[in-house]
Amino acid sequence: MQIIKTPAELNAYAAKVKSEGKTVGLVPTMGYLHEGHKSLIRKSSEQNDVTIVSVFVNPTQFGPSEDLETYPRDLERDKAAAEQAGADVIFHPEPEDMYPKRYGTYVSVDSGITKILCGKTRPGHFRGVATVVTKLFNISMADRAYFGQKDAQQLAVIMRMVSDLNMNIEIVPCPIVREADGLAMSSRNTYLSAEERSQALSLSAALKQAEDAIKNGRTNLDKIKRGIRDKISEAPLADIEYVESVTFPELEPCGGQLDRKTLIALAVRFGTTRLIDNIIVSPNQEG
């Protein structure tokens, strides 16, 4: 497995691979790889001749008071995990390589999908995501890119961007990967104290309760969301930021009834750690 450091080097590598008629899969990450990332890498390896994993903590998607400096980093750990999962290349640039002096071009998805859910409290976040993902698509010349459903709003934003800009790349959504006890895998889980982590299980428990209710015929979204809030509120340390329902992947407002494919998403803080989770459900969902 190769480690490539600069955009120019990766672009030259990708051009050579493509000239040989090979397909390229891209797994964009901010590193500190866990089983969720590895599932994306394995999927890419199954579907492509070459898999590139980017490991880059992207500064443009962090707000002034967010955890850019403390975000977990461990390249040696990431190299071992990526290679084990089947990656061929890790792309690990420095911030100044991606955003050189006088850099001034950004990609904004200006529809309402970036102003709801996480976009309400993280202004500028999705502009940073869209910009770095566009750069990674261009640099890697990838045929397919792999994103997890845990970041469902991010996934929807990227799908919209690719459609709006006629980008010649396939976006492959992949399911949420959870710990054995149900907690959605996230690099930020390492921030949780033992007690916070224990109480964070209320998120997946609340979503599972909602999913079961839908399988049993419940369709009133307000009652479903209220049930989620009530379940999470049983955890004393939980500070709920939002529990919302929107259509997926359009992220448009839902009516009061579950009558189409719907994302039920939440964000909750435990101490200084902000966790997100979600389910995607449909009417007449079978158990």
C-alpha positions in Angstrom: 0.0 0.0 0.0 1.3 3.4 -1.0 1.2 6.7 1.0 0.8 9.7 -1.3 1.3 13.1 0.2 0.5 15.8 -2.5 -2.4 16.4 -4.9 0.0 16.4 -7.9 1.4 13.0 -7.0 -2.1 11.5 -6.5 -3.4 13.0 -9.7 -0.4 11.5 -11.6 -1.0 8.1 -10.0 -4.7 8.2 -10.8 -4.0 9.2 -14.4 -1.7 6.3 -14.8 -4.2 3.9 -13.3 -7.0 5.2 -15.5 -4.8 5.0 -18.6 -4.5 1.2 -17.9 -8.3 0.9 -18.0 -8.7 0.4 -14.3 -11.5 1.7 -12.1 -10.8 3.8 -9.0 -12.8 3.9 -5.8 -12.4 6.7 -3.3 -13.2 6.6 0.4 -12.9 10.1 1.9 -12.1 10.1 5.6 -10.7 12.4 8.3 -8.8 9.4 9.7 -8.8 7.6 13.0 -10.3 4.7 11.1 -12.8 2.4 12.7 -14.9 -0.6 11.5 -17.3 1.8 9.8 -14.6 3.2 7.6 -13.2 -0.3 7.0 -16.6 -1.4 5.7 -16.5 1.4 3.1 -13.0 0.4 2.0 -14.0 -3.3 1.7 -17.0 -2.2 -0.5 -14.7 -0.1 -2.7 -12.2 -3.0 -3.0 -15.0 -5.3 -4.1 -16.2 -2.9 -6.8 -13.0 -1.3 -8.1 -9.5 -2.2 -9.3 -7.9 0.4 -7.1 -9.1 1.9 -3.8 -7.8 5.3 -2.5 -8.5 6.3 1.1 -8.0 10.0 1.9 -6.9 10.7 5.5 -7.3 14.5 5.9 -8.7 16.5 8.8 -10.3 19.2 6.6 -10.0 22.6 8.4 -12.6 24.3 6.3 -15.5 22.2 7.7 -14.7 23.1 11.3 -16.2 26.1 13.0 -14.2 28.4 15.3 -15.2 26.7 18.5 -15.1 23.1 17.2 -12.6 20.4 17.7 -10.1 20.8 14.8 -7.0 20.8 17.0 -8.2 17.9 19.2 -9.7 15.7 16.5 -8.0 12.3 16.9 -5.2 11.5 14.6 -3.1 8.4 14.3 -1.6 7.7 10.8 0.1 4.5 11.8 -3.1 3.1 13.1 -4.9 4.3 9.9 -2.3 2.7 7.7 -2.8 -0.7 9.3 -6.6 -0.5 9.2 -6.7 0.7 5.6 -4.3 -2.0 4.4 -6.2 -4.7 6.3 -9.5 -3.6 4.6 -8.0 -3.7 1.1 -6.9 -0.1 0.3 -4.2 0.4 -2.3 -3.3 4.0 -1.5 -3.6 6.4 1.4 -3.8 10.1 0.4 -2.5 12.1 3.4 -1.9 15.7 2.4 -1.0 18.7 4.5 -3.6 21.5 4.8 -1.3 23.9 2.9 -1.2 21.4 0.0 -5.0 21.4 -0.2 -5.5 25.1 0.5 -2.3 26.9 -0.6 -1.7 30.6 -0.1 -4.3 32.8 -1.7 -6.7 29.9 -2.0 -10.2 31.4 -2.7 -12.5 28.9 -4.4 -15.3 27.2 -2.4 -18.3 25.0 -3.4 -21.6 25.9 -1.8 -24.8 23.8 -2.0 -27.1 26.7 -1.4 -30.5 24.9 -1.3 -32.2 24.5 2.0 -30.6 21.1 2.6 -27.5 22.7 4.1 -29.5 25.0 6.4 -31.4 22.4 8.4 -30.4 19.6 10.9 -26.7 20.0 11.5 -26.5 23.0 9.2 -28.5 25.1 11.7 -25.7 25.0 14.3 -22.7 24.5 12.0 -22.7 27.4 9.6 -20.2 26.9 6.8 -19.7 23.2 7.6 -21.2 21.9 4.4 -19.4 24.5 2.3 -16.2 23.0 3.7 -17.4 19.5 3.1 -18.5 20.2 -0.5 -15.3 22.0 -1.3 -12.9 19.3 0.0 -15.0 16.5 -1.6 -14.9 18.2 -4.9 -11.2 18.6 -4.7 -10.8 14.9 -3.8 -13.0 13.8 -6.7 -10.9 15.9 -9.1 -7.5 14.8 -7.7 -8.3 11.1 -7.5 -10.3 10.9 -10.8 -12.5 8.3 -9.0 -15.2 6.4 -10.7 -17.1 5.8 -7.4 -17.0 7.3 -3.9 -18.2 5.7 -0.7 -20.0 7.5 2.1 -21.7 6.1 5.2 -25.3 6.7 6.1 -24.4 7.8 9.6 -23.6 11.2 8.1 -26.9 11.2 6.2 -27.2 14.9 5.6 -23.6 15.0 4.3 -24.5 12.1 2.0 -27.6 14.0 0.7 -25.6 17.2 0.2 -22.9 15.3 -1.8 -25.5 13.5 -3.9 -27.2 16.9 -4.7 -23.8 18.5 -5.6 -22.9 15.6 -7.9 -26.2 15.9 -9.6 -26.3 19.7 -9.9 -22.7 19.9 -11.2 -23.0 16.9 -13.6 -20.0 15.2 -11.9 -19.0 12.0 -13.6 -18.8 9.9 -10.4 -21.1 7.4 -8.7 -21.9 8.0 -5.1 -22.3 4.7 -3.2 -24.2 5.0 0.1 -23.3 2.4 2.7 -25.1 1.4 5.9 -24.3 2.6 9.4 -21.9 0.3 11.3 -22.6 0.0 15.0 -20.7 -1.3 18.0 -22.0 -4.6 19.5 -24.1 -2.6 22.0 -25.7 -0.4 19.2 -23.7 2.8 19.4 -23.0 4.1 15.9 -19.3 4.0 15.2 -17.6 7.5 15.2 -14.1 8.7 15.7 -15.5 11.2 18.2 -16.7 8.3 20.5 -13.2 8.3 21.9 -14.1 11.7 23.6 -16.8 10.1 25.8 -16.2 9.2 29.4 -17.4 5.8 30.6 -20.6 7.2 32.0 -21.3 9.3 28.9 -20.7 6.3 26.6 -23.1 4.2 28.6 -25.8 6.9 28.4 -25.1 7.5 24.7 -26.7 4.0 24.1 -30.0 5.9 24.5 -29.6 7.2 20.9 -29.6 3.8 19.2 -32.2 2.5 21.7 -34.5 5.4 20.9 -34.2 4.9 17.1 -34.7 1.2 17.4 -37.9 1.8 19.4 -39.1 4.2 16.7 -38.2 1.7 14.0 -40.1 -1.1 15.8 -43.1 1.2 16.2 -43.1 1.9 12.4 -42.9 -1.8 11.7 -46.0 -2.2 13.9 -47.9 0.3 11.9 -47.3 3.7 13.6 -47.2 6.5 11.1 -47.6 9.7 13.1 -44.2 11.3 12.8 -44.8 13.8 15.7 -45.6 10.9 18.1 -42.6 8.9 16.8 -40.2 11.9 17.4 -41.7 12.6 20.8 -41.1 8.9 21.7 -37.4 9.3 20.6 -37.0 12.5 22.7 -38.6 10.8 25.7 -36.3 7.8 25.5 -33.2 9.9 25.1 -34.3 12.1 28.0 -34.1 9.2 30.3 -30.3 9.6 30.1 -29.5 12.5 32.5 -26.3 13.6 30.7 -28.1 13.9 27.3 -28.5 17.4 25.9 -30.8 17.0 22.8 -29.9 19.4 19.9 -32.6 18.1 17.5 -34.8 15.2 16.6 -36.1 15.8 13.1 -37.8 14.0 10.2 -37.3 15.0 6.5 -37.7 13.2 3.2 -34.6 11.4 1.9 -32.6 12.1 -0.1 -34.3 15.4 -0.8 -34.3 16.6 2.8 -37.6 18.3 2.4 -40.1 18.9 5.2 -42.4 15.9 6.0 -46.1 16.1 6.7 -47.5 14.7 9.9 -47.6 11.2 8.5 -45.0 8.8 7.4 -46.0 8.5 3.7 -42.6 8.3 1.9 -39.0 7.5 2.4 -38.0 9.5 5.5 -34.8 10.3 7.4 -35.3 10.5 11.1 -32.2 12.1 12.4 -30.9 13.4 15.7 -28.0 15.2 17.3 -27.3 15.0 21.0 -24.4 16.3 23.2 -22.9 14.3 26.1 -20.6 16.8 27.8 -18.5 18.4 25.1 -19.1 15.5 22.6 -21.7 15.9 19.9 -23.1 12.7 18.5 -25.4 12.1 15.5 -27.4 9.1 14.5 -30.4 8.3 12.3 -32.6 5.8 10.6 -34.1 5.8 7.1 -37.7 4.4 7.1 -40.5 3.9 4.7 -44.3 3.4 5.1 -45.5 -0.2 5.4 -42.0 -1.2 6.5 -42.0 -4.9 7.3 -40.5 -6.3 10.4 
